[in-house]
C-alpha cells in the first residue's frame, strides 16, 4: 500500500503539461495506473477496465482531458 501512495504522490507531482501530454497520448495506460494507485477495490477495478477498454473506448480520455485542463489533475473516477 505504501508503494501505491508513493506512486500516486509522484503522479500528482507531475507538471501540468506532462500530465496533459500523458492524457493525450497514453490515457489508457496513464489513467489506469492513476486509478489503480487509489488503492481501494473500486480504484483497482476501474483501473483495469480503463486499461482493457482503452479508457472506455476513448470517452474516458476526453473526460480526462477536460478535467486535466480545468483542474490540472485527473479527478473523475480517481
C-alpha positions as CSV (number, residue, x, y, z in Angstrom):
1,X,0.0,0.0,0.0
2,X,2.8,2.4,0.8
3,X,4.3,1.9,-2.7
4,X,0.9,2.8,-4.3
5,X,0.8,6.0,-2.2
6,X,4.3,6.9,-3.3
7,X,3.4,6.3,-6.9
8,X,0.2,8.4,-6.6
9,X,2.2,11.2,-5.0
10,X,4.7,11.1,-7.9
11,X,1.9,11.2,-10.4
12,X,0.3,14.1,-8.6
13,X,3.6,16.0,-8.6
14,X,4.0,15.9,-12.4
15,X,3.9,19.3,-14.1
16,X,0.6,20.2,-15.7
17,X,2.0,19.9,-19.2
18,X,3.4,16.4,-18.6
19,X,0.0,15.3,-17.3
20,X,-1.7,16.8,-20.3
21,X,0.6,15.1,-22.7
22,X,0.2,11.7,-20.9
23,X,-3.6,12.1,-21.2
24,X,-3.4,13.0,-24.8
25,X,-1.0,10.3,-26.0
26,X,-1.3,7.4,-23.4
27,X,-4.5,7.9,-21.4
28,X,-5.4,4.2,-21.3
29,X,-2.1,3.4,-19.6
30,X,-1.7,6.6,-17.5
31,X,-5.4,6.7,-16.5
32,X,-5.4,3.1,-15.5
33,X,-2.2,3.5,-13.4
34,X,-3.6,6.6,-11.8
35,X,-6.8,4.9,-10.8
36,X,-5.1,1.7,-9.5
37,X,-2.9,3.8,-7.2
38,X,-6.1,4.9,-5.4
39,X,-5.5,1.7,-3.5
40,X,-9.1,0.5,-2.9
41,X,-11.0,-2.2,-4.7
42,X,-13.0,0.2,-6.7
43,X,-9.9,2.0,-8.0
44,X,-8.3,-1.3,-9.0
45,X,-11.4,-2.5,-10.9
46,X,-11.9,0.8,-12.6
47,X,-8.1,1.0,-13.5
48,X,-8.2,-2.5,-15.0
49,X,-11.3,-1.6,-17.0
50,X,-9.7,1.7,-18.1
51,X,-6.7,-0.2,-19.4
52,X,-8.6,-3.1,-21.1
53,X,-11.2,-0.9,-22.8
54,X,-8.8,1.9,-23.9
55,X,-10.2,4.4,-21.4
56,X,-13.8,3.2,-22.0
57,X,-13.4,3.3,-25.8
58,X,-12.0,6.8,-25.8
59,X,-14.8,8.6,-24.0
60,X,-12.8,8.4,-20.8
61,X,-9.8,10.1,-22.5
62,X,-12.0,13.0,-23.5
63,X,-13.3,13.3,-19.9
64,X,-9.7,13.1,-18.5
65,X,-8.5,15.7,-21.0
66,X,-11.2,18.1,-19.9
67,X,-10.6,17.5,-16.2
68,X,-6.8,18.0,-16.6
69,X,-7.4,21.3,-18.5
70,X,-9.8,22.5,-15.8
71,X,-8.4,21.1,-12.6
72,X,-4.7,20.4,-13.6
73,X,-5.1,16.8,-12.4
74,X,-7.4,13.8,-13.0
75,X,-10.3,13.8,-10.6
76,X,-13.0,11.8,-12.4
77,X,-13.3,8.2,-11.1
78,X,-10.0,8.6,-9.3
